[in-house]
């Protein structure tokens, strides 16, 4: 087990956001967190990563309680890609190399440089290495931030809507890369998503959030038209196109 969340709750001063959230994932799991805007998806990822402090419950990372780990220790275990991030005037390569920060003592080693280059290659960003981050499109910047998370060589990826600013081609490329890394790199991922079709096609575990609580959780069996309609207040049908499940609003 690389992640175990037990009875997690979080409140903002004005409202309760999450209540009694419990789930776990192992290496090789791709968990999609689904729900409408404001359901608590981003808040859940921030609580797991320690960006926000839960008001109740525990988060165990490889059986260690997250609150007992330093930020450096968490960064070695978790690669986090937030929904919004700042862009500095730095080259793409240096931006990805920042993912090695938890491991660097004085200066980057040859191993750090090689790992950063490998992460760039995974996202097919080699030709952008010496470009400045603020010269890239939003979609290209997003791929750089994902590459930086991969450069951390984490056991767990937390991705907050990683395809939201990508075109159709790059959406598929990025999700396929993430899926391949999960399967071959022996890590797990918790991914908040809005695109139900990407989720149902690539994820193997699902959490449907509604009003800050888990409405349904499990494998593909929970992705039913009835559950989706209850969570999204929209009737849907699930069909197949060349063997690929597709969610269609009706």
SELOLO-620598 format. One record per residue: residue in three letters; y, x, z of N, C-alpha, C in turn. Coordinates in Angstrom, 2 decimals. Layout:
aa	n_py	n_px	n_pz	ca_py	ca_px	ca_pz	c_py	c_px	c_pz
ala	Y	X	Z	Y	X	Z	Y	X	Z
...
***
This chain:
aa	n_py	n_px	n_pz	ca_py	ca_px	ca_pz	c_py	c_px	c_pz
unk	-1.19	0.84	0.00	0.00	0.00	0.00	1.25	0.88	0.00
unk	2.12	0.69	-0.99	3.34	1.50	-1.00	4.54	0.74	-0.45
unk	4.46	-0.59	-0.43	5.56	-1.38	0.13	5.00	-2.61	0.80
unk	5.46	-2.85	2.02	5.10	-4.06	2.75	6.35	-4.63	3.41
unk	6.70	-5.83	3.04	7.87	-6.52	3.59	7.35	-7.67	4.45
unk	7.81	-7.72	5.70	7.26	-8.70	6.65	8.38	-9.45	7.36
unk	8.48	-10.75	7.09	9.42	-11.61	7.80	10.87	-11.22	7.62
unk	11.22	-10.68	6.47	12.58	-10.18	6.25	13.58	-11.34	6.14
unk	14.73	-11.16	6.80	15.82	-12.13	6.71	17.14	-11.38	6.63
unk	18.09	-11.97	5.93	19.42	-11.37	5.83	20.47	-12.47	5.75
unk	21.54	-12.28	6.52	22.66	-13.24	6.53	23.95	-12.51	6.21
unk	24.76	-13.09	5.35	26.15	-12.70	5.24	26.92	-13.50	6.28
unk	28.14	-13.08	6.62	28.89	-13.82	7.65	29.03	-15.31	7.37
unk	29.14	-15.67	6.10	29.38	-17.07	5.76	28.13	-17.87	5.47
unk	27.00	-17.20	5.23	25.80	-17.95	4.86	24.54	-17.11	5.02
unk	23.43	-17.81	5.14	22.12	-17.16	5.17	21.65	-16.97	3.73
unk	21.13	-15.79	3.43	20.72	-15.48	2.06	19.21	-15.42	1.91
unk	18.53	-14.76	2.85	17.07	-14.62	2.79	16.47	-15.03	4.12
unk	15.33	-15.74	4.05	14.63	-16.13	5.27	13.12	-15.91	5.09
unk	12.53	-15.23	6.05	11.08	-15.10	6.16	10.42	-14.64	4.86
unk	10.92	-13.53	4.31	10.36	-12.98	3.08	9.25	-11.99	3.43
unk	8.04	-12.25	2.93	6.90	-11.36	3.19	6.10	-11.18	1.91
unk	5.82	-9.91	1.59	4.95	-9.60	0.44	4.61	-8.12	0.50
unk	3.69	-7.70	-0.31	3.33	-6.29	-0.39	2.91	-5.96	-1.81
unk	3.06	-4.68	-2.18	2.58	-4.23	-3.48	1.90	-2.88	-3.33
unk	1.01	-2.60	-4.26	0.30	-1.33	-4.31	0.76	-0.55	-5.54
unk	0.33	0.69	-5.61	0.59	1.47	-6.82	-0.04	0.76	-8.02
unk	0.68	0.75	-9.10	0.20	0.08	-10.30	0.70	-1.33	-10.45
unk	1.35	-1.88	-9.40	1.88	-3.24	-9.47	3.27	-3.28	-10.08
unk	3.49	-4.26	-10.94	4.80	-4.57	-11.51	5.15	-5.97	-10.99
unk	6.00	-6.02	-9.97	6.38	-7.28	-9.34	7.72	-7.74	-9.88
unk	7.76	-8.92	-10.49	8.99	-9.52	-10.97	9.51	-10.50	-9.93
unk	10.78	-10.32	-9.54	11.44	-11.24	-8.60	12.33	-12.15	-9.43
unk	12.05	-13.45	-9.37	12.70	-14.43	-10.24	13.43	-15.49	-9.43
unk	14.43	-16.08	-10.03	15.18	-17.15	-9.37	16.56	-17.28	-9.99
unk	17.24	-18.36	-9.68	18.56	-18.62	-10.24	19.58	-17.65	-9.65
unk	20.77	-17.62	-10.23	21.86	-16.83	-9.67	22.10	-17.24	-8.22
unk	22.24	-16.25	-7.34	22.50	-16.56	-5.94	21.26	-16.82	-5.12
unk	20.07	-16.65	-5.72	18.83	-16.92	-4.99	18.51	-15.83	-3.98
unk	19.13	-14.66	-4.13	18.88	-13.57	-3.18	18.13	-12.39	-3.76
unk	17.98	-12.33	-5.08	17.19	-11.27	-5.71	17.79	-9.88	-5.45
unk	19.09	-9.74	-5.73	19.74	-8.43	-5.54	19.78	-8.06	-4.06
unk	20.03	-9.04	-3.21	20.07	-8.79	-1.76	18.73	-8.28	-1.27
unk	17.64	-8.85	-1.78	16.30	-8.41	-1.39	16.09	-6.95	-1.73
unk	16.46	-6.53	-2.94	16.29	-5.13	-3.33	17.14	-4.21	-2.46
unk	18.35	-4.63	-2.13	19.22	-3.80	-1.29	18.68	-3.68	0.13
unk	18.04	-4.72	0.62	17.43	-4.65	1.95	16.23	-3.69	1.95
unk	15.45	-3.71	0.89	14.30	-2.80	0.80	14.77	-1.36	0.76
unk	15.85	-1.11	0.03	16.35	0.25	-0.16	17.23	0.74	0.99
unk	17.54	-0.14	1.93	18.37	0.27	3.05	19.85	0.22	2.79
unk	20.26	-0.27	1.61	21.69	-0.45	1.33	22.26	-1.52	2.26
unk	21.47	-2.56	2.51	21.81	-3.60	3.48	20.79	-3.58	4.61
unk	21.24	-3.90	5.80	20.35	-3.91	6.96	19.90	-5.34	7.24
unk	18.60	-5.61	7.15	18.11	-6.97	7.43	18.43	-7.36	8.88
unk	18.63	-8.65	9.11	18.86	-9.12	10.47	17.55	-9.45	11.17
unk	16.46	-9.47	10.42	15.14	-9.68	11.01	14.09	-9.14	10.05
unk	12.91	-8.84	10.60	11.79	-8.39	9.78	11.73	-6.89	9.61
unk	10.69	-6.44	8.92	10.48	-5.01	8.70	10.19	-4.72	7.24
unk	10.54	-3.51	6.84	10.22	-2.99	5.52	9.45	-1.69	5.73
unk	8.19	-1.66	5.31	7.36	-0.47	5.44	7.19	0.18	4.08
unk	7.52	1.47	4.01	7.33	2.24	2.79	6.23	3.24	3.05
unk	5.09	3.02	2.42	3.90	3.84	2.67	3.63	3.92	4.18
unk	3.68	2.77	4.83	3.39	2.60	6.26	4.44	3.18	7.20
unk	5.54	3.69	6.66	6.65	4.16	7.50	7.77	3.13	7.47
unk	8.29	2.78	8.63	9.38	1.80	8.68	10.64	2.40	8.06
unk	11.23	1.66	7.12	12.37	2.18	6.36	13.53	2.58	7.26
unk	13.74	1.85	8.36	14.87	2.14	9.24	14.71	3.48	9.96
unk	13.49	4.03	9.98	13.24	5.30	10.64	13.33	6.49	9.67
unk	13.56	6.22	8.39	13.63	7.27	7.39	15.09	7.62	7.11
unk	15.34	8.89	6.81	16.68	9.31	6.42	16.95	8.87	4.98
unk	18.22	8.91	4.59	18.56	8.54	3.22	17.88	9.48	2.22
unk	17.78	10.76	2.56	17.11	11.71	1.68	15.63	11.37	1.54
unk	14.98	11.00	2.65	13.56	10.64	2.60	13.34	9.38	1.78
unk	14.24	8.40	1.94	14.13	7.17	1.15	14.31	7.48	-0.33
unk	15.27	8.35	-0.66	15.55	8.68	-2.05	14.39	9.41	-2.71
unk	13.57	10.09	-1.92	12.39	10.75	-2.47	11.27	9.75	-2.77
unk	11.32	8.62	-2.11	10.24	7.63	-2.28	10.64	6.46	-3.17
unk	11.95	6.14	-3.22	12.41	4.97	-3.95	13.45	5.36	-4.98
unk	13.23	4.95	-6.23	14.23	5.06	-7.27	14.89	3.71	-7.45
unk	16.19	3.65	-7.25	16.91	2.37	-7.24	17.92	2.31	-8.38
unk	17.84	1.27	-9.19	18.81	1.04	-10.26	19.54	-0.26	-9.95
unk	20.79	-0.16	-9.47	21.53	-1.37	-9.11	22.00	-2.13	-10.35
unk	22.44	-3.34	-10.12	22.94	-4.17	-11.22	24.24	-3.61	-11.78
unk	25.07	-3.09	-10.88	26.34	-2.48	-11.30	26.42	-1.07	-10.73
unk	26.98	-0.17	-11.49	27.08	1.21	-11.03	28.32	1.85	-11.63
unk	28.84	2.84	-10.92	30.02	3.56	-11.39	29.63	4.59	-12.43
unk	30.55	4.82	-13.38	30.30	5.82	-14.41	31.31	6.95	-14.27
unk	30.80	8.15	-14.06	31.67	9.30	-13.89	31.78	10.06	-15.22
unk	32.80	10.88	-15.32	32.99	11.70	-16.51	32.09	12.92	-16.41
unk	30.83	12.71	-16.71	29.83	13.78	-16.67	28.91	13.63	-17.86
unk	28.21	14.69	-18.20	27.30	14.60	-19.33	26.08	13.77	-18.94
unk	25.40	13.27	-19.96	24.20	12.48	-19.73	23.15	13.31	-18.98
unk	22.98	14.57	-19.39	21.97	15.40	-18.72	22.30	15.58	-17.24
unk	23.57	15.85	-16.94	23.95	16.05	-15.54	23.80	14.75	-14.74
unk	24.07	13.61	-15.39	23.90	12.32	-14.71	22.45	12.11	-14.33
unk	21.53	12.46	-15.22	20.10	12.32	-14.93	19.66	13.34	-13.89
unk	20.21	14.55	-13.97	19.87	15.60	-13.01	20.24	15.20	-11.58
unk	21.21	14.31	-11.44	21.58	13.82	-10.10	20.39	13.15	-9.40
unk	19.43	12.68	-10.19	18.24	12.11	-9.60	17.42	13.12	-8.81
unk	17.66	14.40	-9.05	16.94	15.45	-8.33	17.65	15.84	-7.03
unk	18.79	15.22	-6.74	19.59	15.60	-5.58	18.80	15.63	-4.27
unk	17.88	14.68	-4.01	17.13	14.74	-2.74	16.27	16.00	-2.58
unk	15.99	16.68	-3.69	15.09	17.84	-3.65	15.85	19.17	-3.72
unk	17.11	19.13	-4.16	17.86	20.36	-4.40	18.49	20.86	-3.10
unk	18.27	22.12	-2.78	18.86	22.73	-1.60	20.20	23.39	-1.92
unk	20.17	24.38	-2.83	21.39	25.10	-3.18	21.78	24.85	-4.63
unk	20.82	25.00	-5.52	21.07	24.74	-6.93	19.79	24.25	-7.57
unk	19.95	23.61	-8.73	18.78	23.05	-9.42	17.85	24.17	-9.87
unk	16.57	23.97	-9.64	15.56	24.92	-10.08	15.14	24.61	-11.52
unk	14.36	25.51	-12.10	13.85	25.25	-13.44	13.00	23.99	-13.44
unk	12.26	23.76	-12.37	11.44	22.54	-12.27	12.32	21.30	-12.28
unk	13.45	21.33	-11.58	14.37	20.19	-11.57	14.89	19.92	-12.98
unk	15.26	20.97	-13.68	15.77	20.82	-15.05	14.71	20.24	-15.97
unk	13.47	20.69	-15.81	12.39	20.19	-16.66	12.10	18.72	-16.37
unk	12.16	18.32	-15.10	11.90	16.92	-14.75	13.01	16.02	-15.29
unk	14.26	16.49	-15.21	15.37	15.72	-15.77	15.21	15.56	-17.28
unk	14.81	16.63	-17.95	14.60	16.55	-19.40	13.47	15.60	-19.74
unk	12.41	15.62	-18.95	11.28	14.72	-19.17	11.72	13.26	-19.04
unk	12.57	12.97	-18.04	13.07	11.60	-17.85	13.91	11.17	-19.05
unk	14.74	12.09	-19.57	15.51	11.78	-20.78	14.59	11.46	-21.95
unk	13.54	12.25	-22.09	12.60	12.03	-23.19	11.92	10.67	-23.08
unk	11.59	10.26	-21.86	10.92	8.96	-21.66	11.76	7.81	-22.20
unk	13.08	7.91	-22.03	13.98	6.86	-22.48	14.57	7.15	-23.85
unk	14.05	8.17	-24.53	14.50	8.57	-25.88	16.01	8.81	-25.90
unk	16.47	9.61	-24.93	17.90	9.91	-24.80	18.22	11.38	-25.10
unk	17.27	12.10	-25.69	17.47	13.53	-25.91	18.75	13.83	-26.68
unk	19.03	13.05	-27.70	20.19	13.34	-28.56	21.51	13.09	-27.84
unk	21.47	12.40	-26.69	22.70	12.11	-25.95	22.94	13.11	-24.81
unk	22.08	14.10	-24.64	22.12	14.97	-23.47	23.49	15.53	-23.16
unk	24.23	15.97	-24.19	25.52	16.62	-23.97	26.70	15.67	-24.21
unk	26.41	14.40	-24.47	27.48	13.41	-24.57	27.94	13.04	-23.17
unk	29.19	12.58	-23.07	29.68	12.13	-21.77	29.30	10.68	-21.54
unk	28.97	10.40	-20.29	28.46	9.07	-19.94	29.44	7.97	-20.32
unk	30.74	8.22	-20.12	31.73	7.17	-20.40	32.00	6.99	-21.90
unk	31.31	7.78	-22.75	31.42	7.60	-24.19	30.33	6.69	-24.74
unk	29.36	6.34	-23.89	28.21	5.58	-24.34	28.45	4.09	-24.23
unk	27.66	3.33	-24.95	27.70	1.87	-24.83	27.10	1.46	-23.48
unk	27.32	0.22	-23.11	26.78	-0.28	-21.84	25.27	-0.17	-21.79
unk	24.61	-0.48	-22.91	23.15	-0.40	-22.95	22.65	1.01	-22.82
unk	23.34	1.95	-23.49	22.95	3.36	-23.40	23.17	3.89	-21.98
unk	24.27	3.48	-21.35	24.52	3.89	-19.97	23.43	3.39	-19.03
unk	22.98	2.16	-19.26	21.92	1.59	-18.43	20.64	2.40	-18.54
unk	20.31	2.85	-19.74	19.11	3.65	-19.94	19.24	5.00	-19.23
unk	20.45	5.56	-19.19	20.67	6.82	-18.47	20.43	6.64	-16.98
unk	20.91	5.52	-16.42	20.73	5.27	-14.99	19.26	5.08	-14.65
unk	18.52	4.45	-15.54	17.08	4.31	-15.33	16.40	5.67	-15.39
unk	16.82	6.51	-16.34	16.27	7.86	-16.43	16.56	8.65	-15.16
unk	17.75	8.47	-14.59	18.08	9.16	-13.34	17.13	8.74	-12.22
unk	16.81	7.44	-12.15	15.87	6.97	-11.13	14.49	7.57	-11.35
unk	14.07	7.70	-12.60	12.76	8.28	-12.89	12.73	9.76	-12.53
unk	13.88	10.44	-12.66	13.95	11.86	-12.32	13.70	12.10	-10.83
unk	13.86	11.08	-10.01	13.56	11.21	-8.58	12.06	11.31	-8.33
unk	11.26	11.02	-9.33	9.80	10.98	-9.20	9.40	10.12	-8.00
unk	9.86	8.87	-7.96	9.62	8.03	-6.79	8.21	7.44	-6.80
unk	7.81	6.93	-5.65	6.58	6.15	-5.55	6.84	4.68	-5.85
unk	8.12	4.28	-5.71	8.49	2.89	-5.89	9.80	2.82	-6.67
unk	9.84	1.97	-7.69	11.07	1.70	-8.43	11.61	0.34	-8.02
unk	12.90	0.28	-7.73	13.60	-0.98	-7.51	14.62	-1.13	-8.63
unk	14.45	-2.14	-9.46	15.30	-2.30	-10.63	15.95	-3.68	-10.59
unk	17.27	-3.69	-10.54	18.01	-4.95	-10.45	18.53	-5.34	-11.83
unk	17.81	-6.26	-12.47	18.13	-6.72	-13.82	18.34	-5.55	-14.78
unk	17.33	-4.71	-14.97	17.51	-3.48	-15.75	17.76	-3.70	-17.23
unk	17.49	-4.90	-17.75	17.68	-5.14	-19.19	18.88	-6.04	-19.48
unk	19.70	-6.33	-18.47	20.75	-7.34	-18.63	21.79	-6.97	-19.67
unk	22.03	-5.65	-19.89	23.06	-5.24	-20.84	22.47	-4.64	-22.11
unk	21.18	-4.86	-22.32	20.50	-4.27	-23.47	20.26	-5.29	-24.57
unk	20.28	-4.80	-25.82	19.92	-5.68	-26.93	18.40	-5.88	-26.95
unk	17.95	-6.74	-27.83	16.53	-7.14	-27.85	15.62	-5.93	-28.00
unk	15.93	-5.04	-28.93	15.09	-3.86	-29.17	15.01	-2.99	-27.92
unk	16.17	-2.73	-27.30	16.18	-1.86	-26.12	15.59	-2.54	-24.90
unk	15.69	-3.86	-24.80	15.02	-4.58	-23.72	13.53	-4.29	-23.76
unk	12.93	-4.47	-24.92	11.50	-4.25	-25.06	11.13	-2.79	-24.81
unk	11.93	-1.87	-25.35	11.65	-0.45	-25.17	11.67	-0.06	-23.70
unk	12.72	-0.51	-22.98	12.86	-0.13	-21.58	11.74	-0.72	-20.73
unk	11.44	-2.00	-20.93	10.38	-2.63	-20.14	9.03	-2.00	-20.45
unk	8.80	-1.65	-21.71	7.53	-0.99	-22.06	7.43	0.38	-21.39
unk	8.55	1.11	-21.35	8.55	2.41	-20.67	8.24	2.23	-19.19
unk	8.91	1.26	-18.57	8.69	0.99	-17.14	7.23	0.62	-16.90
unk	6.69	-0.26	-17.73	5.30	-0.69	-17.60	4.36	0.51	-17.73
unk	4.62	1.37	-18.71	3.75	2.53	-18.93	3.80	3.49	-17.76
unk	5.00	3.71	-17.22	5.14	4.61	-16.07	4.41	4.06	-14.86
unk	4.50	2.75	-14.66	3.79	2.12	-13.54	2.29	2.32	-13.68
unk	1.79	2.14	-14.89	0.35	2.21	-15.10	-0.18	3.64	-15.08
unk	0.58	4.58	-15.64	0.08	5.96	-15.76	0.64	6.89	-14.70
unk	1.78	6.52	-14.09	2.39	7.39	-13.10	2.00	7.07	-11.68
unk	1.17	6.04	-11.51	0.66	5.67	-10.19	1.80	5.35	-9.22
unk	2.75	4.54	-9.69	3.82	4.06	-8.83	3.86	2.54	-8.92
unk	4.70	1.90	-8.11	4.89	0.47	-8.17	6.33	0.16	-8.48
unk	6.62	-1.08	-8.85	7.99	-1.47	-9.16	8.25	-2.90	-8.71
unk	9.45	-3.10	-8.16	9.96	-4.43	-7.85	11.19	-4.62	-8.73
unk	11.13	-5.61	-9.61	12.16	-5.77	-10.64	12.72	-7.18	-10.58
unk	14.02	-7.30	-10.29	14.66	-8.61	-10.38	14.97	-8.88	-11.85
unk	14.66	-10.10	-12.31	14.80	-10.40	-13.73	15.32	-11.82	-13.93
unk	16.08	-11.99	-15.01	16.48	-13.32	-15.43	15.63	-13.81	-16.61
unk	15.13	-12.88	-17.39	14.39	-13.25	-18.59	12.94	-13.57	-18.23
unk	12.62	-14.84	-18.20	11.27	-15.25	-17.82	10.23	-14.77	-18.82
unk	10.62	-14.68	-20.09	9.64	-14.27	-21.10	9.28	-12.79	-20.97
unk	10.26	-11.95	-20.65	9.93	-10.55	-20.38	9.06	-10.44	-19.13
unk	9.41	-11.22	-18.12	8.65	-11.16	-16.87	7.20	-11.58	-17.08
unk	7.00	-12.72	-17.71	5.65	-13.26	-17.85	4.81	-12.41	-18.80
unk	5.47	-11.66	-19.67	4.75	-10.81	-20.62	4.32	-9.48	-20.00
unk	5.15	-8.92	-19.11	4.90	-7.56	-18.65	4.52	-7.44	-17.17
unk	4.98	-8.34	-16.33	4.69	-8.22	-14.89	3.28	-8.71	-14.58
unk	2.73	-8.22	-13.47	1.41	-8.70	-13.03	1.48	-9.44	-11.71
unk	2.63	-9.34	-11.02	2.84	-10.11	-9.79	4.22	-10.73	-9.86
unk	4.37	-11.89	-9.19	5.61	-12.63	-9.30	6.02	-13.20	-7.94
unk	7.32	-13.22	-7.71	7.91	-13.96	-6.60	8.97	-14.88	-7.17
unk	8.85	-16.16	-6.90	9.87	-17.13	-7.28	10.68	-17.47	-6.04
unk	11.95	-17.05	-6.05	12.84	-17.32	-4.92	13.61	-18.61	-5.15
unk	13.76	-19.37	-4.08	14.55	-20.60	-4.14	15.22	-20.81	-2.79
unk	16.54	-20.89	-2.81	17.31	-21.09	-1.58	16.97	-20.04	-0.52
unk	16.79	-18.80	-0.97	16.58	-17.70	-0.04	15.18	-17.58	0.52
unk	14.26	-18.42	0.04	12.88	-18.38	0.51	11.93	-18.19	-0.67
unk	10.71	-17.75	-0.36	9.71	-17.63	-1.41	9.13	-19.01	-1.69
unk	9.40	-19.50	-2.91	8.84	-20.79	-3.31	7.39	-20.64	-3.74
unk	7.11	-19.55	-4.47	5.74	-19.27	-4.91	5.60	-17.77	-5.13
unk	4.42	-17.24	-4.87	4.16	-15.81	-5.06	2.71	-15.62	-5.44
unk	2.47	-14.65	-6.29	1.09	-14.36	-6.70	1.05	-13.77	-8.09
unk	-0.07	-13.97	-8.76	-0.25	-13.48	-10.11	0.25	-14.49	-11.13
unk	-0.26	-14.37	-12.34	0.18	-15.22	-13.44	-0.05	-16.70	-13.15
unk	-0.96	-16.99	-12.24	-1.28	-18.39	-11.94	-0.10	-19.15	-11.32
unk	0.87	-18.44	-10.74	2.02	-19.14	-10.13	3.10	-19.46	-11.15
unk	3.00	-18.86	-12.36	4.01	-19.10	-13.39	3.66	-20.34	-14.19
unk	3.71	-21.47	-13.53	3.39	-22.75	-14.15	4.67	-23.48	-14.54
unk	4.60	-24.38	-15.51	5.78	-25.18	-15.85	6.34	-25.94	-14.64
unk	5.44	-26.40	-13.78	5.88	-27.18	-12.61	6.68	-26.29	-11.66
unk	6.19	-25.09	-11.36	6.91	-24.19	-10.46	8.25	-23.75	-11.05
unk	8.23	-23.42	-12.33	9.47	-22.98	-12.98	10.51	-24.11	-12.98
unk	10.07	-25.32	-13.25	10.99	-26.45	-13.24	11.59	-26.67	-11.86
unk	10.78	-26.54	-10.82	11.27	-26.74	-9.46	12.31	-25.69	-9.09
unk	12.07	-24.45	-9.48	12.96	-23.35	-9.11	14.24	-23.35	-9.94
unk	14.11	-23.63	-11.24	15.26	-23.53	-12.15	15.89	-24.87	-12.50
unk	15.31	-25.95	-11.99	15.82	-27.31	-12.28	15.92	-27.56	-13.77
unk	14.95	-27.03	-14.51	14.92	-27.19	-15.96	13.47	-27.37	-16.41
unk	13.17	-28.45	-17.11	11.79	-28.62	-17.59	11.45	-27.60	-18.66
unk	10.25	-27.06	-18.59	9.80	-26.06	-19.57	8.37	-26.33	-19.98
unk	7.99	-25.73	-21.08	6.60	-25.65	-21.48	6.26	-24.18	-21.66
unk	4.99	-23.84	-21.43	4.52	-22.48	-21.68	3.51	-22.54	-22.81
unk	3.84	-21.82	-23.88	2.96	-21.78	-25.04	2.60	-20.33	-25.33
unk	1.93	-20.09	-26.41	1.56	-18.72	-26.79	1.96	-18.47	-28.23
unk	2.44	-17.27	-28.48	2.74	-16.82	-29.83	1.98	-15.51	-30.04
unk	0.96	-15.56	-30.90	0.10	-14.40	-31.14	-0.43	-13.82	-29.83
unk	-0.84	-14.70	-28.94	-1.45	-14.28	-27.68	-0.48	-13.92	-26.59
unk	0.83	-14.02	-26.86	1.86	-13.67	-25.88	2.42	-14.96	-25.28
unk	2.38	-15.12	-23.94	2.91	-16.34	-23.33	4.44	-16.41	-23.50
unk	4.92	-17.61	-23.78	6.35	-17.82	-24.00	6.79	-19.07	-23.23
unk	7.87	-18.92	-22.45	8.45	-20.05	-21.72	9.52	-20.69	-22.58
unk	9.37	-21.99	-22.82	10.30	-22.71	-23.71	10.93	-23.86	-22.95
unk	12.27	-23.85	-22.77	12.94	-25.01	-22.15	12.80	-26.23	-23.06
unk	12.63	-27.39	-22.46	12.49	-28.62	-23.26	13.47	-29.68	-22.76
***
